[in-house]
Amino acid sequence: MAGLLAGARGKYSLLLVGVSRRVGENLFFGNRTKALVQSCTVSIMLLSS
């Protein structure tokens, strides 16, 4: 994931990430997606299938 964030810095203004929803009452896409959303400095669009 560090490589993804490093590549996005300064080059792109939007990061599009495909995700799958995890089962539960709360909307959750997994720990990796959570970490990405918390640490990314560009806008992120999550595309759920």
Protein Blocks (a to p, Z undefined) as FASTA:
>chain_A
ZZmmmmmgokacbdcddddddedjbdcebjklmmmmmmpcbdcddddZZ
